[in-house]
Amino acid sequence: MTIQHPALMKGHVAVVTGAASGIGLAAAKAFAGMGLCIVLVDLEGDRLAAAAAEVMSLAPGGDADVVAIGTDVSKLDELEALERAVIQRFGRVHVLMNNAGIQPGSALFGPQANWENVLGVNLMAVINGTRTFGPGMVAHKDAALIINTGSKQGITTPPGDPAYNVSKAGVKAFTEALQHELRNTPDCNVTAHLLIPGFVFTGLTANGRTEKPAGAWTPEETVEFMLESLVRGDFYILCPDNDVNRALDEKRIAWAAGDIIENRPPLSRWHPDYADAFKTYLSIPRG
């Protein structure tokens, strides 16, 4: 029998944002296959309806166990309405996966709308979603999970899309604070986890490609890794892919932290004066 997290029990309820495609849809399908009731959350439209039909086909109870609720997660009032609808339908929530994300591209002095949209969906939706659903999840005392989707770009912050980096760095800091809060709350059975995908072939990363690049994981592989990590109790769910293993991720993360410790320029990994030093650093085995 496959071991799974106690929150992922038959009859429990999972709310997944960004569920119309990619990692969110893969997670919703996996949860449905475990017998959970699923709430798929995304913008209203054909993609959400099609995703719900896929999930219903996997759920033991069919449409009795699955509902799609069109929601703009960047708007607090819509998240609050979502929570009321979910509680009315299913009574309580055991899994909240704040996964919705956008990446329209940004520049430091580029359009204001790009910044507001990215921060609204990628960061404030995570904060507001957690603050809306979290108290009820703590109160019902059942084992429960809050999974927030971050990014390696929120840790190493590579140049090119600063709004996205800021949003995902914020998700990391918020989720760390959340887990600290939860573990210091008496009789709390809710844990928080930061999902940090590698290169995953989704609509967000396709950039016009129709076939998965060899280096990318599928959303299903990412969710499988996430589920295994949850059983271990991992907070940082740092996913590899077919090009980047954990050892390389660790070295990149350590180098980024080293900019502060060594008083190097920020983003020195991409600084021409440090190119040779970084290349040498990568070639030295850790430990």
C-alpha positions in Angstrom: 0.0 0.0 0.0 1.3 3.5 -0.9 2.1 5.6 2.1 0.5 9.1 1.9 0.2 12.1 4.1 -2.6 11.9 6.7 -4.3 15.0 5.2 -4.6 13.1 1.9 -7.3 10.7 3.0 -10.4 9.6 1.2 -13.3 12.0 1.8 -11.0 14.9 2.7 -11.3 18.1 0.7 -8.6 19.8 -1.4 -8.8 23.3 -2.9 -6.3 23.9 -5.7 -5.8 27.2 -7.4 -4.5 27.5 -10.9 -6.2 24.1 -11.4 -7.1 24.5 -15.1 -3.7 23.3 -16.3 -0.1 22.4 -15.5 0.9 21.5 -11.9 -2.5 22.5 -10.5 -4.4 20.2 -12.8 -1.9 17.4 -12.2 -2.3 17.8 -8.4 -6.1 17.9 -8.6 -6.1 14.7 -10.6 -3.7 13.0 -8.1 -5.8 14.1 -5.2 -8.9 12.8 -6.9 -7.3 9.5 -7.5 -6.7 9.2 -3.7 -10.4 9.7 -3.1 -10.4 13.4 -2.0 -13.1 15.8 -2.9 -11.7 18.4 -5.2 -12.3 22.1 -5.7 -10.7 23.4 -8.9 -10.1 27.1 -8.8 -9.1 29.2 -11.9 -10.5 31.9 -14.1 -14.0 31.0 -15.4 -14.0 29.5 -18.8 -13.7 26.5 -21.1 -10.3 25.5 -19.7 -11.6 25.2 -16.2 -14.7 23.3 -17.3 -12.5 20.8 -19.3 -10.2 20.4 -16.3 -13.1 19.7 -14.0 -14.4 17.0 -16.4 -11.0 15.3 -16.4 -10.9 15.3 -12.6 -14.5 14.1 -12.3 -13.6 11.1 -14.4 -11.0 10.1 -11.8 -13.0 10.9 -8.7 -14.8 7.9 -7.0 -17.9 10.0 -6.5 -17.7 11.8 -9.9 -19.4 15.1 -10.0 -20.5 14.7 -6.3 -16.9 15.0 -5.3 -15.6 17.6 -7.7 -16.6 21.2 -8.2 -15.0 24.0 -10.3 -15.4 27.5 -9.0 -14.3 30.4 -11.3 -12.3 32.8 -9.2 -9.9 35.7 -9.8 -7.5 34.9 -6.9 -5.9 38.3 -7.1 -9.1 39.7 -5.6 -9.7 39.2 -1.9 -13.5 39.4 -2.1 -13.5 36.6 -4.6 -11.3 34.5 -2.4 -13.6 35.1 0.6 -16.6 34.1 -1.6 -14.7 31.0 -2.6 -14.1 30.0 1.0 -17.8 30.4 1.8 -18.8 28.3 -1.2 -16.4 25.5 -0.3 -17.5 25.4 3.3 -21.1 25.3 2.3 -20.5 22.5 -0.2 -18.0 20.3 1.7 -17.9 21.6 5.3 -14.2 21.9 5.8 -10.8 22.0 3.9 -7.9 19.7 4.5 -5.6 20.7 1.6 -5.1 24.3 0.3 -2.7 24.4 -2.7 -2.0 28.1 -3.6 -0.6 27.3 -7.0 -2.0 30.0 -9.4 0.7 31.9 -11.2 1.3 34.1 -14.1 4.5 35.3 -15.9 3.8 38.0 -18.5 7.3 39.2 -18.3 8.5 42.4 -16.6 11.2 45.1 -16.6 12.3 47.3 -13.8 10.9 50.3 -15.5 8.4 48.5 -17.7 4.6 48.7 -17.6 3.0 49.1 -14.2 0.2 46.7 -15.1 2.7 43.8 -15.4 4.0 44.4 -11.9 0.5 44.7 -10.4 -0.8 41.6 -12.1 2.2 39.4 -11.2 2.3 40.5 -7.6 -1.5 40.2 -7.3 -1.7 36.6 -8.6 1.7 35.2 -7.5 2.1 36.8 -4.1 -1.1 38.4 -2.7 -3.3 35.5 -3.8 -1.0 33.2 -1.7 -1.1 35.5 1.3 -4.9 36.2 1.0 -5.7 32.6 0.2 -3.9 31.4 3.3 -5.3 34.1 5.5 -8.8 33.3 4.2 -8.8 29.5 4.5 -6.1 29.0 7.2 -8.0 29.8 10.4 -10.8 27.3 9.5 -8.2 24.6 8.7 -6.5 25.2 12.1 -9.9 25.2 13.9 -11.2 21.8 12.7 -8.2 20.0 14.1 -7.9 17.4 11.3 -4.5 16.9 9.6 -4.2 19.5 7.0 -1.8 21.0 4.5 -1.1 24.4 3.0 1.1 24.0 -0.1 2.4 27.2 -1.7 4.0 27.1 -5.1 7.2 29.1 -5.1 10.1 29.0 -7.6 13.9 28.7 -7.7 13.7 32.2 -9.2 12.5 33.4 -5.9 15.7 32.1 -4.3 18.5 32.8 -6.8 16.6 35.7 -8.5 18.2 35.6 -11.9 18.0 38.7 -14.1 15.3 39.0 -16.7 11.9 39.1 -14.9 12.2 41.1 -11.6 8.4 41.2 -10.9 8.2 37.4 -11.0 11.3 37.0 -8.8 10.0 39.5 -6.2 6.7 37.6 -6.1 8.2 34.2 -5.6 10.8 35.5 -3.1 7.8 36.9 -1.2 6.0 33.5 -1.3 9.1 31.9 0.2 9.3 34.4 3.0 5.6 34.2 3.7 5.5 30.4 3.7 8.5 30.2 6.1 6.7 32.6 8.4 3.5 30.6 8.0 5.1 27.3 9.0 6.7 29.0 12.0 3.3 30.3 13.1 1.6 26.9 12.6 4.2 24.9 14.5 3.9 27.3 17.5 0.1 27.2 17.5 -1.1 24.8 20.3 -2.9 21.7 19.0 -2.4 22.7 15.4 -2.5 19.9 12.9 -1.8 22.1 9.8 1.6 22.2 8.2 2.8 24.5 5.5 5.1 23.5 2.6 6.9 25.4 -0.1 6.8 23.7 -3.5 9.8 24.7 -5.6 9.5 23.2 -9.1 12.3 22.7 -11.4 11.9 23.1 -15.2 8.3 21.9 -15.8 6.7 21.9 -19.2 3.4 23.8 -18.7 1.6 26.6 -20.4 3.5 29.1 -18.3 6.9 27.8 -19.5 6.1 26.5 -23.1 6.9 29.8 -24.8 5.3 28.6 -28.0 6.7 25.1 -27.9 4.3 22.2 -28.4 6.6 19.4 -27.4 8.2 18.9 -24.0 11.9 19.7 -24.0 14.1 16.8 -22.9 15.3 18.7 -19.9 11.8 19.4 -18.5 9.7 17.3 -16.1 6.0 16.9 -16.7 3.5 18.3 -14.2 2.7 14.7 -13.2 6.4 14.0 -12.3 6.5 17.2 -10.2 3.3 16.3 -8.3 4.6 12.7 -7.7 7.8 14.2 -6.2 5.7 16.6 -4.1 3.6 13.8 -2.7 6.8 11.8 -1.8 8.2 14.9 -0.1 5.1 15.5 1.9 5.3 12.0 3.4 8.8 12.7 4.5 7.6 16.0 6.1 9.8 18.2 3.9 9.1 21.9 4.1 11.3 22.9 1.1 10.1 20.6 -1.7 13.1 21.4 -4.0 12.3 19.5 -7.3 15.0 18.5 -9.7 14.4 18.1 -13.4 16.1 16.2 -16.2 18.8 18.8 -16.5 19.4 20.0 -13.0 19.9 17.6 -10.0 19.7 18.5 -6.4 23.5 18.9 -6.0 23.6 21.6 -8.7 20.6 23.4 -7.2 22.3 23.4 -3.8 25.4 25.0 -5.2 23.5 27.7 -7.0 21.5 28.5 -3.9 24.6 28.6 -1.8 26.4 30.9 -4.2 23.4 33.3 -4.1 23.6 33.4 -0.3 27.4 33.8 -0.6 26.9 37.2 -2.3 26.0 38.6 1.1 28.5 36.6 3.1 31.4 37.3 0.7 30.3 40.9 0.0 30.1 40.3 -3.7 28.0 42.4 -6.1 24.3 41.2 -6.2 23.6 38.5 -8.8 27.4 37.9 -9.1 26.6 34.6 -10.8 25.8 36.7 -13.9 28.5 39.3 -13.3 31.4 39.1 -15.9 34.0 39.7 -13.2 32.8 36.6 -11.3 32.2 34.3 -14.3 35.4 32.3 -13.9 35.0 32.1 -10.1 31.5 30.7 -10.4 32.6 28.2 -13.0 35.4 27.0 -10.8 33.0 26.8 -7.8 30.6 24.6 -9.7 33.5 22.2 -10.5 34.5 21.7 -6.9 32.6 18.8 -5.2 30.6 19.8 -2.2 31.7 18.4 1.2 
